[in-house]
Amino acid sequence: MEILTILIPVSLLLGGIGLAAFFWAMRTRQFDDPEGDANRILTKDWDDRPKS
């Protein structure tokens, strides 16, 4: 039971870090175009040459 005094704060700290990282990603617009890559792979337009 003494281990719970360590595990509970550590798990709350890690959860808070994950939540802060999620809100940071939302604020810096990391998820602006979730459909773009999914639709881009299905198009017939192929660009075989790299852009110079």
mmCIF entry with sequence, helices, sheets and N, C-alpha, C, O atoms, coordinates in Angstrom:
data_MODEL
# 
_entry.id   MODEL 
# 
_entity.id                         1 
_entity.type                       polymer 
_entity.pdbx_number_of_molecules   1 
# 
_entity_poly.entity_id                      1 
_entity_poly.type                           'polypeptide(L)' 
_entity_poly.nstd_linkage                   no 
_entity_poly.nstd_monomer                   no 
_entity_poly.pdbx_seq_one_letter_code       MEILTILIPVSLLLGGIGLAAFFWAMRTRQFDDPEGDANRILTKDWDDRPKS 
_entity_poly.pdbx_seq_one_letter_code_can   MEILTILIPVSLLLGGIGLAAFFWAMRTRQFDDPEGDANRILTKDWDDRPKS 
_entity_poly.pdbx_strand_id                 A 
# 
loop_
_entity_poly_seq.entity_id 
_entity_poly_seq.num 
_entity_poly_seq.mon_id 
_entity_poly_seq.hetero 
1 1  MET n 
1 2  GLU n 
1 3  ILE n 
1 4  LEU n 
1 5  THR n 
1 6  ILE n 
1 7  LEU n 
1 8  ILE n 
1 9  PRO n 
1 10 VAL n 
1 11 SER n 
1 12 LEU n 
1 13 LEU n 
1 14 LEU n 
1 15 GLY n 
1 16 GLY n 
1 17 ILE n 
1 18 GLY n 
1 19 LEU n 
1 20 ALA n 
1 21 ALA n 
1 22 PHE n 
1 23 PHE n 
1 24 TRP n 
1 25 ALA n 
1 26 MET n 
1 27 ARG n 
1 28 THR n 
1 29 ARG n 
1 30 GLN n 
1 31 PHE n 
1 32 ASP n 
1 33 ASP n 
1 34 PRO n 
1 35 GLU n 
1 36 GLY n 
1 37 ASP n 
1 38 ALA n 
1 39 ASN n 
1 40 ARG n 
1 41 ILE n 
1 42 LEU n 
1 43 THR n 
1 44 LYS n 
1 45 ASP n 
1 46 TRP n 
1 47 ASP n 
1 48 ASP n 
1 49 ARG n 
1 50 PRO n 
1 51 LYS n 
1 52 SER n 
# 
_struct_asym.id          A 
_struct_asym.entity_id   1 
# 
loop_
_struct_conf.conf_type_id 
_struct_conf.id 
_struct_conf.pdbx_PDB_helix_id 
_struct_conf.beg_label_comp_id 
_struct_conf.beg_label_asym_id 
_struct_conf.beg_label_seq_id 
_struct_conf.pdbx_beg_PDB_ins_code 
_struct_conf.end_label_comp_id 
_struct_conf.end_label_asym_id 
_struct_conf.end_label_seq_id 
_struct_conf.pdbx_end_PDB_ins_code 
_struct_conf.beg_auth_comp_id 
_struct_conf.beg_auth_asym_id 
_struct_conf.beg_auth_seq_id 
_struct_conf.end_auth_comp_id 
_struct_conf.end_auth_asym_id 
_struct_conf.end_auth_seq_id 
_struct_conf.pdbx_PDB_helix_class 
_struct_conf.details 
_struct_conf.pdbx_PDB_helix_length 
HELX_P HELX_P1 AA1 LEU A 4  ? ARG A 27 ? LEU A 4  ARG A 27 1 ? 24 
HELX_P HELX_P2 AA2 PRO A 34 ? ARG A 40 ? PRO A 34 ARG A 40 1 ? 7  
# 
_struct_conf_type.id          HELX_P 
_struct_conf_type.criteria    ? 
_struct_conf_type.reference   ? 
# 
loop_
_atom_site.group_PDB 
_atom_site.id 
_atom_site.type_symbol 
_atom_site.label_atom_id 
_atom_site.label_alt_id 
_atom_site.label_comp_id 
_atom_site.label_asym_id 
_atom_site.label_entity_id 
_atom_site.label_seq_id 
_atom_site.pdbx_PDB_ins_code 
_atom_site.Cartn_x 
_atom_site.Cartn_y 
_atom_site.Cartn_z 
_atom_site.occupancy 
_atom_site.B_iso_or_equiv 
_atom_site.pdbx_formal_charge 
_atom_site.auth_seq_id 
_atom_site.auth_comp_id 
_atom_site.auth_asym_id 
_atom_site.auth_atom_id 
_atom_site.pdbx_PDB_model_num 
ATOM 1   N N  . MET A 1 1  ? 0.809  -1.201 0.000   1.00 0.00 ? 1  MET A N  1 
ATOM 2   C CA . MET A 1 1  ? 0.000  0.000  0.000   1.00 0.00 ? 1  MET A CA 1 
ATOM 3   C C  . MET A 1 1  ? 0.853  1.268  0.000   1.00 0.00 ? 1  MET A C  1 
ATOM 4   O O  . MET A 1 1  ? 0.397  2.326  -0.434  1.00 0.00 ? 1  MET A O  1 
ATOM 5   N N  . GLU A 1 2  ? 2.078  1.161  0.481   1.00 0.00 ? 2  GLU A N  1 
ATOM 6   C CA . GLU A 1 2  ? 2.938  2.343  0.498   1.00 0.00 ? 2  GLU A CA 1 
ATOM 7   C C  . GLU A 1 2  ? 3.371  2.749  -0.904  1.00 0.00 ? 2  GLU A C  1 
ATOM 8   O O  . GLU A 1 2  ? 3.692  3.912  -1.144  1.00 0.00 ? 2  GLU A O  1 
ATOM 9   N N  . ILE A 1 3  ? 3.380  1.796  -1.825  1.00 0.00 ? 3  ILE A N  1 
ATOM 10  C CA . ILE A 1 3  ? 3.779  2.103  -3.197  1.00 0.00 ? 3  ILE A CA 1 
ATOM 11  C C  . ILE A 1 3  ? 2.767  3.015  -3.883  1.00 0.00 ? 3  ILE A C  1 
ATOM 12  O O  . ILE A 1 3  ? 3.107  3.729  -4.826  1.00 0.00 ? 3  ILE A O  1 
ATOM 13  N N  . LEU A 1 4  ? 1.517  2.989  -3.404  1.00 0.00 ? 4  LEU A N  1 
ATOM 14  C CA . LEU A 1 4  ? 0.491  3.859  -3.986  1.00 0.00 ? 4  LEU A CA 1 
ATOM 15  C C  . LEU A 1 4  ? 0.796  5.330  -3.748  1.00 0.00 ? 4  LEU A C  1 
ATOM 16  O O  . LEU A 1 4  ? 0.378  6.181  -4.533  1.00 0.00 ? 4  LEU A O  1 
ATOM 17  N N  . THR A 1 5  ? 1.514  5.641  -2.679  1.00 0.00 ? 5  THR A N  1 
ATOM 18  C CA . THR A 1 5  ? 1.872  7.040  -2.425  1.00 0.00 ? 5  THR A CA 1 
ATOM 19  C C  . THR A 1 5  ? 2.868  7.550  -3.463  1.00 0.00 ? 5  THR A C  1 
ATOM 20  O O  . THR A 1 5  ? 3.022  8.759  -3.634  1.00 0.00 ? 5  THR A O  1 
ATOM 21  N N  . ILE A 1 6  ? 3.540  6.639  -4.152  1.00 0.00 ? 6  ILE A N  1 
ATOM 22  C CA . ILE A 1 6  ? 4.459  7.017  -5.220  1.00 0.00 ? 6  ILE A CA 1 
ATOM 23  C C  . ILE A 1 6  ? 3.771  6.911  -6.578  1.00 0.00 ? 6  ILE A C  1 
ATOM 24  O O  . ILE A 1 6  ? 3.913  7.798  -7.420  1.00 0.00 ? 6  ILE A O  1 
ATOM 25  N N  . LEU A 1 7  ? 3.029  5.832  -6.791  1.00 0.00 ? 7  LEU A N  1 
ATOM 26  C CA . LEU A 1 7  ? 2.452  5.580  -8.113  1.00 0.00 ? 7  LEU A CA 1 
ATOM 27  C C  . LEU A 1 7  ? 1.344  6.565  -8.482  1.00 0.00 ? 7  LEU A C  1 
ATOM 28  O O  . LEU A 1 7  ? 1.254  6.973  -9.640  1.00 0.00 ? 7  LEU A O  1 
ATOM 29  N N  . ILE A 1 8  ? 0.515  6.950  -7.546  1.00 0.00 ? 8  ILE A N  1 
ATOM 30  C CA . ILE A 1 8  ? -0.588 7.867  -7.865  1.00 0.00 ? 8  ILE A CA 1 
ATOM 31  C C  . ILE A 1 8  ? -0.070 9.237  -8.293  1.00 0.00 ? 8  ILE A C  1 
ATOM 32  O O  . ILE A 1 8  ? -0.504 9.731  -9.333  1.00 0.00 ? 8  ILE A O  1 
ATOM 33  N N  . PRO A 1 9  ? 0.837  9.882  -7.549  1.00 0.00 ? 9  PRO A N  1 
ATOM 34  C CA . PRO A 1 9  ? 1.347  11.176 -8.040  1.00 0.00 ? 9  PRO A CA 1 
ATOM 35  C C  . PRO A 1 9  ? 2.119  11.066 -9.353  1.00 0.00 ? 9  PRO A C  1 
ATOM 36  O O  . PRO A 1 9  ? 2.036  11.962 -10.194 1.00 0.00 ? 9  PRO A O  1 
ATOM 37  N N  . VAL A 1 10 ? 2.864  9.987  -9.536  1.00 0.00 ? 10 VAL A N  1 
ATOM 38  C CA . VAL A 1 10 ? 3.609  9.814  -10.785 1.00 0.00 ? 10 VAL A CA 1 
ATOM 39  C C  . VAL A 1 10 ? 2.642  9.661  -11.952 1.00 0.00 ? 10 VAL A C  1 
ATOM 40  O O  . VAL A 1 10 ? 2.862  10.248 -13.012 1.00 0.00 ? 10 VAL A O  1 
ATOM 41  N N  . SER A 1 11 ? 1.581  8.889  -11.780 1.00 0.00 ? 11 SER A N  1 
ATOM 42  C CA . SER A 1 11 ? 0.620  8.712  -12.869 1.00 0.00 ? 11 SER A CA 1 
ATOM 43  C C  . SER A 1 11 ? -0.133 10.011 -13.156 1.00 0.00 ? 11 SER A C  1 
ATOM 44  O O  . SER A 1 11 ? -0.425 10.308 -14.314 1.00 0.00 ? 11 SER A O  1 
ATOM 45  N N  . LEU A 1 12 ? -0.448 10.781 -12.129 1.00 0.00 ? 12 LEU A N  1 
ATOM 46  C CA . LEU A 1 12 ? -1.106 12.070 -12.355 1.00 0.00 ? 12 LEU A CA 1 
ATOM 47  C C  . LEU A 1 12 ? -0.165 13.047 -13.059 1.00 0.00 ? 12 LEU A C  1 
ATOM 48  O O  . LEU A 1 12 ? -0.596 13.823 -13.912 1.00 0.00 ? 12 LEU A O  1 
ATOM 49  N N  . LEU A 1 13 ? 1.112  13.008 -12.705 1.00 0.00 ? 13 LEU A N  1 
ATOM 50  C CA . LEU A 1 13 ? 2.091  13.871 -13.368 1.00 0.00 ? 13 LEU A CA 1 
ATOM 51  C C  . LEU A 1 13 ? 2.234  13.506 -14.843 1.00 0.00 ? 13 LEU A C  1 
ATOM 52  O O  . LEU A 1 13 ? 2.241  14.388 -15.701 1.00 0.00 ? 13 LEU A O  1 
ATOM 53  N N  . LEU A 1 14 ? 2.347  12.212 -15.143 1.00 0.00 ? 14 LEU A N  1 
ATOM 54  C CA . LEU A 1 14 ? 2.477  11.787 -16.545 1.00 0.00 ? 14 LEU A CA 1 
ATOM 55  C C  . LEU A 1 14 ? 1.210  12.088 -17.343 1.00 0.00 ? 14 LEU A C  1 
ATOM 56  O O  . LEU A 1 14 ? 1.290  12.476 -18.509 1.00 0.00 ? 14 LEU A O  1 
ATOM 57  N N  . GLY A 1 15 ? 0.054  11.914 -16.729 1.00 0.00 ? 15 GLY A N  1 
ATOM 58  C CA . GLY A 1 15 ? -1.201 12.268 -17.409 1.00 0.00 ? 15 GLY A CA 1 
ATOM 59  C C  . GLY A 1 15 ? -1.290 13.755 -17.682 1.00 0.00 ? 15 GLY A C  1 
ATOM 60  O O  . GLY A 1 15 ? -1.762 14.167 -18.742 1.00 0.00 ? 15 GLY A O  1 
ATOM 61  N N  . GLY A 1 16 ? -0.840 14.568 -16.731 1.00 0.00 ? 16 GLY A N  1 
ATOM 62  C CA . GLY A 1 16 ? -0.833 16.020 -16.925 1.00 0.00 ? 16 GLY A CA 1 
ATOM 63  C C  . GLY A 1 16 ? 0.119  16.438 -18.029 1.00 0.00 ? 16 GLY A C  1 
ATOM 64  O O  . GLY A 1 16 ? -0.186 17.345 -18.804 1.00 0.00 ? 16 GLY A O  1 
ATOM 65  N N  . ILE A 1 17 ? 1.272  15.784 -18.108 1.00 0.00 ? 17 ILE A N  1 
ATOM 66  C CA . ILE A 1 17 ? 2.219  16.078 -19.180 1.00 0.00 ? 17 ILE A CA 1 
ATOM 67  C C  . ILE A 1 17 ? 1.616  15.719 -20.537 1.00 0.00 ? 17 ILE A C  1 
ATOM 68  O O  . ILE A 1 17 ? 1.757  16.474 -21.499 1.00 0.00 ? 17 ILE A O  1 
ATOM 69  N N  . GLY A 1 18 ? 0.946  14.571 -20.614 1.00 0.00 ? 18 GLY A N  1 
ATOM 70  C CA . GLY A 1 18 ? 0.291  14.178 -21.861 1.00 0.00 ? 18 GLY A CA 1 
ATOM 71  C C  . GLY A 1 18 ? -0.821 15.136 -22.250 1.00 0.00 ? 18 GLY A C  1 
ATOM 72  O O  . GLY A 1 18 ? -0.972 15.466 -23.426 1.00 0.00 ? 18 GLY A O  1 
ATOM 73  N N  . LEU A 1 19 ? -1.595 15.581 -21.282 1.00 0.00 ? 19 LEU A N  1 
ATOM 74  C CA . LEU A 1 19 ? -2.672 16.537 -21.552 1.00 0.00 ? 19 LEU A CA 1 
ATOM 75  C C  . LEU A 1 19 ? -2.109 17.880 -21.998 1.00 0.00 ? 19 LEU A C  1 
ATOM 76  O O  . LEU A 1 19 ? -2.650 18.513 -22.905 1.00 0.00 ? 19 LEU A O  1 
ATOM 77  N N  . ALA A 1 20 ? -1.031 18.313 -21.368 1.00 0.00 ? 20 ALA A N  1 
ATOM 78  C CA . ALA A 1 20 ? -0.395 19.573 -21.776 1.00 0.00 ? 20 ALA A CA 1 
ATOM 79  C C  . ALA A 1 20 ? 0.167  19.460 -23.189 1.00 0.00 ? 20 ALA A C  1 
ATOM 80  O O  . ALA A 1 20 ? 0.073  20.409 -23.967 1.00 0.00 ? 20 ALA A O  1 
ATOM 81  N N  . ALA A 1 21 ? 0.748  18.313 -23.527 1.00 0.00 ? 21 ALA A N  1 
ATOM 82  C CA . ALA A 1 21 ? 1.272  18.125 -24.885 1.00 0.00 ? 21 ALA A CA 1 
ATOM 83  C C  . ALA A 1 21 ? 0.143  18.143 -25.910 1.00 0.00 ? 21 ALA A C  1 
ATOM 84  O O  . ALA A 1 21 ? 0.304  18.683 -27.004 1.00 0.00 ? 21 ALA A O  1 
ATOM 85  N N  . PHE A 1 22 ? -0.989 17.558 -25.562 1.00 0.00 ? 22 PHE A N  1 
ATOM 86  C CA . PHE A 1 22 ? -2.140 17.574 -26.476 1.00 0.00 ? 22 PHE A CA 1 
ATOM 87  C C  . PHE A 1 22 ? -2.641 18.991 -26.696 1.00 0.00 ? 22 PHE A C  1 
ATOM 88  O O  . PHE A 1 22 ? -2.887 19.386 -27.836 1.00 0.00 ? 22 PHE A O  1 
ATOM 89  N N  . PHE A 1 23 ? -2.796 19.767 -25.623 1.00 0.00 ? 23 PHE A N  1 
ATOM 90  C CA . PHE A 1 23 ? -3.269 21.143 -25.770 1.00 0.00 ? 23 PHE A CA 1 
ATOM 91  C C  . PHE A 1 23 ? -2.250 22.000 -26.515 1.00 0.00 ? 23 PHE A C  1 
ATOM 92  O O  . PHE A 1 23 ? -2.637 22.890 -27.273 1.00 0.00 ? 23 PHE A O  1 
ATOM 93  N N  . TRP A 1 24 ? -0.941 21.747 -26.313 1.00 0.00 ? 24 TRP A N  1 
ATOM 94  C CA . TRP A 1 24 ? 0.078  22.466 -27.072 1.00 0.00 ? 24 TRP A CA 1 
ATOM 95  C C  . TRP A 1 24 ? -0.058 22.166 -28.561 1.00 0.00 ? 24 TRP A C  1 
ATOM 96  O O  . TRP A 1 24 ? 0.044  23.069 -29.390 1.00 0.00 ? 24 TRP A O  1 
ATOM 97  N N  . ALA A 1 25 ? -0.289 20.893 -28.901 1.00 0.00 ? 25 ALA A N  1 
ATOM 98  C CA . ALA A 1 25 ? -0.429 20.519 -30.309 1.00 0.00 ? 25 ALA A CA 1 
ATOM 99  C C  . ALA A 1 25 ? -1.672 21.155 -30.922 1.00 0.00 ? 25 ALA A C  1 
ATOM 100 O O  . ALA A 1 25 ? -1.658 21.552 -32.087 1.00 0.00 ? 25 ALA A O  1 
ATOM 101 N N  . MET A 1 26 ? -2.732 21.252 -30.153 1.00 0.00 ? 26 MET A N  1 
ATOM 102 C CA . MET A 1 26 ? -3.937 21.902 -30.679 1.00 0.00 ? 26 MET A CA 1 
ATOM 103 C C  . MET A 1 26 ? -3.716 23.403 -30.855 1.00 0.00 ? 26 MET A C  1 
ATOM 104 O O  . MET A 1 26 ? -4.180 23.983 -31.836 1.00 0.00 ? 26 MET A O  1 
ATOM 105 N N  . ARG A 1 27 ? -3.023 24.029 -29.926 1.00 0.00 ? 27 ARG A N  1 
ATOM 106 C CA . ARG A 1 27 ? -2.806 25.477 -29.988 1.00 0.00 ? 27 ARG A CA 1 
ATOM 107 C C  . ARG A 1 27 ? -1.854 25.858 -31.109 1.00 0.00 ? 27 ARG A C  1 
ATOM 108 O O  . ARG A 1 27 ? -1.992 26.932 -31.695 1.00 0.00 ? 27 ARG A O  1 
ATOM 109 N N  . THR A 1 28 ? -0.883 24.992 -31.422 1.00 0.00 ? 28 THR A N  1 
ATOM 110 C CA . THR A 1 28 ? 0.066  25.316 -32.483 1.00 0.00 ? 28 THR A CA 1 
ATOM 111 C C  . THR A 1 28 ? -0.390 24.771 -33.829 1.00 0.00 ? 28 THR A C  1 
ATOM 112 O O  . THR A 1 28 ? 0.399  24.704 -34.772 1.00 0.00 ? 28 THR A O  1 
ATOM 113 N N  . ARG A 1 29 ? -1.645 24.386 -33.923 1.00 0.00 ? 29 ARG A N  1 
ATOM 114 C CA . ARG A 1 29 ? -2.308 23.995 -35.176 1.00 0.00 ? 29 ARG A CA 1 
ATOM 115 C C  . ARG A 1 29 ? -1.644 22.797 -35.845 1.00 0.00 ? 29 ARG A C  1 
ATOM 116 O O  . ARG A 1 29 ? -1.440 22.798 -37.059 1.00 0.00 ? 29 ARG A O  1 
ATOM 117 N N  . GLN A 1 30 ? -1.310 21.785 -35.067 1.00 0.00 ? 30 GLN A N  1 
ATOM 118 C CA . GLN A 1 30 ? -0.689 20.581 -35.604 1.00 0.00 ? 30 GLN A CA 1 
ATOM 119 C C  . GLN A 1 30 ? -1.689 19.710 -36.360 1.00 0.00 ? 30 GLN A C  1 
ATOM 120 O O  . GLN A 1 30 ? -1.293 18.882 -37.180 1.00 0.00 ? 30 GLN A O  1 
ATOM 121 N N  . PHE A 1 31 ? -2.988 19.891 -36.089 1.00 0.00 ? 31 PHE A N  1 
ATOM 122 C CA . PHE A 1 31 ? -4.011 19.028 -36.671 1.00 0.00 ? 31 PHE A CA 1 
ATOM 123 C C  . PHE A 1 31 ? -4.908 19.790 -37.633 1.00 0.00 ? 31 PHE A C  1 
ATOM 124 O O  . PHE A 1 31 ? -6.110 19.530 -37.693 1.00 0.00 ? 31 PHE A O  1 
ATOM 125 N N  . ASP A 1 32 ? -4.342 20.729 -38.389 1.00 0.00 ? 32 ASP A N  1 
ATOM 126 C CA . ASP A 1 32 ? -5.159 21.564 -39.267 1.00 0.00 ? 32 ASP A CA 1 
ATOM 127 C C  . ASP A 1 32 ? -5.733 20.808 -40.456 1.00 0.00 ? 32 ASP A C  1 
ATOM 128 O O  . ASP A 1 32 ? -6.870 21.074 -40.848 1.00 0.00 ? 32 ASP A O  1 
ATOM 129 N N  . ASP A 1 33 ? -5.002 19.891 -41.036 1.00 0.00 ? 33 ASP A N  1 
ATOM 130 C CA . ASP A 1 33 ? -5.430 19.244 -42.271 1.00 0.00 ? 33 ASP A CA 1 
ATOM 131 C C  . ASP A 1 33 ? -5.407 17.723 -42.126 1.00 0.00 ? 33 ASP A C  1 
ATOM 132 O O  . ASP A 1 33 ? -4.574 17.065 -42.749 1.00 0.00 ? 33 ASP A O  1 
ATOM 133 N N  . PRO A 1 34 ? -6.301 17.150 -41.320 1.00 0.00 ? 34 PRO A N  1 
ATOM 134 C CA . PRO A 1 34 ? -6.269 15.695 -41.154 1.00 0.00 ? 34 PRO A CA 1 
ATOM 135 C C  . PRO A 1 34 ? -6.749 14.945 -42.392 1.00 0.00 ? 34 PRO A C  1 
ATOM 136 O O  . PRO A 1 34 ? -6.400 13.778 -42.570 1.00 0.00 ? 34 PRO A O  1 
ATOM 137 N N  . GLU A 1 35 ? -7.533 15.581 -43.247 1.00 0.00 ? 35 GLU A N  1 
ATOM 138 C CA . GLU A 1 35 ? -8.048 14.922 -44.438 1.00 0.00 ? 35 GLU A CA 1 
ATOM 139 C C  . GLU A 1 35 ? -7.092 15.027 -45.625 1.00 0.00 ? 35 GLU A C  1 
ATOM 140 O O  . GLU A 1 35 ? -7.203 14.250 -46.572 1.00 0.00 ? 35 GLU A O  1 
ATOM 141 N N  . GLY A 1 36 ? -6.166 15.964 -45.590 1.00 0.00 ? 36 GLY A N  1 
ATOM 142 C CA . GLY A 1 36 ? -5.301 16.225 -46.733 1.00 0.00 ? 36 GLY A CA 1 
ATOM 143 C C  . GLY A 1 36 ? -4.450 15.040 -47.136 1.00 0.00 ? 36 GLY A C  1 
ATOM 144 O O  . GLY A 1 36 ? -4.446 14.654 -48.305 1.00 0.00 ? 36 GLY A O  1 
ATOM 145 N N  . ASP A 1 37 ? -3.732 14.457 -46.199 1.00 0.00 ? 37 ASP A N  1 
ATOM 146 C CA . ASP A 1 37 ? -2.871 13.324 -46.531 1.00 0.00 ? 37 ASP A CA 1 
ATOM 147 C C  . ASP A 1 37 ? -3.690 12.106 -46.931 1.00 0.00 ? 37 ASP A C  1 
ATOM 148 O O  . ASP A 1 37 ? -3.288 11.352 -47.817 1.00 0.00 ? 37 ASP A O  1 
ATOM 149 N N  . ALA A 1 38 ? -4.817 11.911 -46.297 1.00 0.00 ? 38 ALA A N  1 
ATOM 150 C CA . ALA A 1 38 ? -5.656 10.760 -46.631 1.00 0.00 ? 38 ALA A CA 1 
ATOM 151 C C  . ALA A 1 38 ? -6.211 10.873 -48.048 1.00 0.00 ? 38 ALA A C  1 
ATOM 152 O O  . ALA A 1 38 ? -6.306 9.870  -48.755 1.00 0.00 ? 38 ALA A O  1 
ATOM 153 N N  . ASN A 1 39 ? -6.572 12.062 -48.463 1.00 0.00 ? 39 ASN A N  1 
ATOM 154 C CA . ASN A 1 39 ? -7.106 12.250 -49.816 1.00 0.00 ? 39 ASN A CA 1 
ATOM 155 C C  . ASN A 1 39 ? -6.003 12.336 -50.856 1.00 0.00 ? 39 ASN A C  1 
ATOM 156 O O  . ASN A 1 39 ? -6.204 11.939 -52.004 1.00 0.00 ? 39 ASN A O  1 
ATOM 157 N N  . ARG A 1 40 ? -4.857 12.843 -50.476 1.00 0.00 ? 40 ARG A N  1 
ATOM 158 C CA . ARG A 1 40 ? -3.758 13.018 -51.423 1.00 0.00 ? 40 ARG A CA 1 
ATOM 159 C C  . ARG A 1 40 ? -3.250 11.681 -51.953 1.00 0.00 ? 40 ARG A C  1 
ATOM 160 O O  . ARG A 1 40 ? -2.831 11.603 -53.108 1.00 0.00 ? 40 ARG A O  1 
ATOM 161 N N  . ILE A 1 41 ? -3.275 10.652 -51.156 1.00 0.00 ? 41 ILE A N  1 
ATOM 162 C CA . ILE A 1 41 ? -2.764 9.355  -51.590 1.00 0.00 ? 41 ILE A CA 1 
ATOM 163 C C  . ILE A 1 41 ? -3.710 8.688  -52.596 1.00 0.00 ? 41 ILE A C  1 
ATOM 164 O O  . ILE A 1 41 ? -3.298 7.794  -53.334 1.00 0.00 ? 41 ILE A O  1 
ATOM 165 N N  . LEU A 1 42 ? -4.965 9.116  -52.627 1.00 0.00 ? 42 LEU A N  1 
ATOM 166 C CA . LEU A 1 42 ? -5.947 8.507  -53.522 1.00 0.00 ? 42 LEU A CA 1 
ATOM 167 C C  . LEU A 1 42 ? -6.062 9.210  -54.871 1.00 0.00 ? 42 LEU A C  1 
ATOM 168 O O  . LEU A 1 42 ? -6.791 8.734  -55.741 1.00 0.00 ? 42 LEU A O  1 
ATOM 169 N N  . THR A 1 43 ? -5.370 10.322 -55.071 1.00 0.00 ? 43 THR A N  1 
ATOM 170 C CA . THR A 1 43 ? -5.496 11.045 -56.334 1.00 0.00 ? 43 THR A CA 1 
ATOM 171 C C  . THR A 1 43 ? -4.716 10.347 -57.436 1.00 0.00 ? 43 THR A C  1 
ATOM 172 O O  . THR A 1 43 ? -3.777 9.596  -57.171 1.00 0.00 ? 43 THR A O  1 
ATOM 173 N N  . LYS A 1 44 ? -5.112 10.600 -58.657 1.00 0.00 ? 44 LYS A N  1 
ATOM 174 C CA . LYS A 1 44 ? -4.441 10.023 -59.824 1.00 0.00 ? 44 LYS A CA 1 
ATOM 175 C C  . LYS A 1 44 ? -3.249 10.865 -60.278 1.00 0.00 ? 44 LYS A C  1 
ATOM 176 O O  . LYS A 1 44 ? -2.464 10.421 -61.116 1.00 0.00 ? 44 LYS A O  1 
ATOM 177 N N  . ASP A 1 45 ? -3.110 12.053 -59.745 1.00 0.00 ? 45 ASP A N  1 
ATOM 178 C CA . ASP A 1 45 ? -2.016 12.949 -60.131 1.00 0.00 ? 45 ASP A CA 1 
ATOM 179 C C  . ASP A 1 45 ? -0.738 12.511 -59.437 1.00 0.00 ? 45 ASP A C  1 
ATOM 180 O O  . ASP A 1 45 ? -0.629 12.606 -58.214 1.00 0.00 ? 45 ASP A O  1 
ATOM 181 N N  . TRP A 1 46 ? 0.217  12.039 -60.200 1.00 0.00 ? 46 TRP A N  1 
ATOM 182 C CA . TRP A 1 46 ? 1.501  11.597 -59.662 1.00 0.00 ? 46 TRP A CA 1 
ATOM 183 C C  . TRP A 1 46 ? 2.560  12.597 -60.053 1.00 0.00 ? 46 TRP A C  1 
ATOM 184 O O  . TRP A 1 46 ? 2.617  13.028 -61.205 1.00 0.00 ? 46 TRP A O  1 
ATOM 185 N N  . ASP A 1 47 ? 3.385  12.965 -59.127 1.00 0.00 ? 47 ASP A N  1 
ATOM 186 C CA . ASP A 1 47 ? 4.500  13.852 -59.380 1.00 0.00 ? 47 ASP A CA 1 
ATOM 187 C C  . ASP A 1 47 ? 5.781  13.024 -59.275 1.00 0.00 ? 47 ASP A C  1 
ATOM 188 O O  . ASP A 1 47 ? 6.337  12.849 -58.191 1.00 0.00 ? 47 ASP A O  1 
ATOM 189 N N  . ASP A 1 48 ? 6.239  12.517 -60.430 1.00 0.00 ? 48 ASP A N  1 
ATOM 190 C CA . ASP A 1 48 ? 7.403  11.635 -60.435 1.00 0.00 ? 48 ASP A CA 1 
ATOM 191 C C  . ASP A 1 48 ? 8.717  12.397 -60.237 1.00 0.00 ? 48 ASP A C  1 
ATOM 192 O O  . ASP A 1 48 ? 9.710  11.840 -59.771 1.00 0.00 ? 48 ASP A O  1 
ATOM 193 N N  . ARG A 1 49 ? 8.698  13.662 -60.597 1.00 0.00 ? 49 ARG A N  1 
ATOM 194 C CA . ARG A 1 49 ? 9.918  14.446 -60.481 1.00 0.00 ? 49 ARG A CA 1 
ATOM 195 C C  . ARG A 1 49 ? 9.868  15.285 -59.201 1.00 0.00 ? 49 ARG A C  1 
ATOM 196 O O  . ARG A 1 49 ? 8.842  15.894 -58.898 1.00 0.00 ? 49 ARG A O  1 
ATOM 197 N N  . PRO A 1 50 ? 10.965 15.319 -58.457 1.00 0.00 ? 50 PRO A N  1 
ATOM 198 C CA . PRO A 1 50 ? 10.975 16.177 -57.267 1.00 0.00 ? 50 PRO A CA 1 
ATOM 199 C C  . PRO A 1 50 ? 10.963 17.640 -57.662 1.00 0.00 ? 50 PRO A C  1 
ATOM 200 O O  . PRO A 1 50 ? 11.477 18.010 -58.718 1.00 0.00 ? 50 PRO A O  1 
ATOM 201 N N  . LYS A 1 51 ? 10.382 18.462 -56.823 1.00 0.00 ? 51 LYS A N  1 
ATOM 202 C CA . LYS A 1 51 ? 10.343 19.896 -57.101 1.00 0.00 ? 51 LYS A CA 1 
ATOM 203 C C  . LYS A 1 51 ? 11.724 20.488 -56.918 1.00 0.00 ? 51 LYS A C  1 
ATOM 204 O O  . LYS A 1 51 ? 12.425 20.163 -55.959 1.00 0.00 ? 51 LYS A O  1 
ATOM 205 N N  . SER A 1 52 ? 12.129 21.385 -57.867 1.00 0.00 ? 52 SER A N  1 
ATOM 206 C CA . SER A 1 52 ? 13.456 21.993 -57.757 1.00 0.00 ? 52 SER A CA 1 
ATOM 207 C C  . SER A 1 52 ? 13.382 23.374 -57.187 1.00 0.00 ? 52 SER A C  1 
ATOM 208 O O  . SER A 1 52 ? 14.410 24.031 -57.026 1.00 0.00 ? 52 SER A O  1 
# 
